[in-house]
Amino acid sequence: MSDLKENLKAQIIEQLNLEDLTPADIRDDAPLFGDQGLGLDSIDALEFIVLLDSNYGIKISDPNEGKEIFQSVNTLADYISKHQ
Amino acid sequence: MKILAHSYVCPKGTFLNGKLVYDTAGEENPLKSAYQQLGAEYPKFYKMDVLSKMAFIGTELLLPFFPKDADLENDLQLIFANSSASQNTDNLFVESYEQLKNPSPSLFVYTLPNIVTGELCIRHKWYGENCFFIEEAFNPVHFSEWAQMALNKGNNCCLCAWVEAKTNGEQECFLFLLTDSEEEAYSVELELSTLIKQYRNE
């Protein structure tokens, strides 16, 4: 699981063009959206959907699901490990 | 009209009213370094394009110099300009769909230069007018004419910027705050022209 989280952090940085950040800057439990954590927004949610599809073969058909899945690296990793 | 304060952000450093405040010469990531030295907590900074990052840092430094009695929320006019629009990000976006076969939404949102002014307005909750011009080179007369029009309409002050990120890697953001003044002989255009030359070491 820890390898998955580290990979996810690297993929988030690449996919979202967060070139100023390193994986060490992203806490496992930090909120990804809103003013806390990474401060991501709805545009970035689209990036996460693409990331899950292209890197893990997981398609999210219900956008409402994203609110739960994309809360943090922990929730993302948990969802991937259960749906891959 | 007079200049209340000015800042300059470029890879070698960040300057406020002519003085170096963040030395970033030789840094691998100068803008990240300047942001960290600034100490602002605004994670959205990391998502911004280069234009927005430079303008963000330079604007944060100018905040103490805004007129205390100004209604910034409604009466601050932003007048920005550059010569290459958002070409840097445009190229990255093209690369994302031509080479990586994955059009990037997070890049796409920065494929307009005036997103810079939007980022600043969101950050500071400014709801006044803003404009972004594409010009061949820094033109102090154009800035002063537009600022004077805004001030004549009743705006308290104008935040102006020449914010440029060329595809050859040259980057600079010259921000200056203009407000009304009764000093008739004062030449804002001449001072702006002199200031940017000093910052550029020309």
Interface residues (C-beta under 8 A of the other chain):
Chain A: Q15 L16 N17 L18 E19 D20 L21 D35 Q36 G37 L38 G39 L40 D41 I43 D44 L46 E47 V50 S54
Chain B: N29 L31 K32 Y35 Y42 P43 K44 F45 Y46 K47 L92 N102 S104 P105 S106 L107 F108 V109
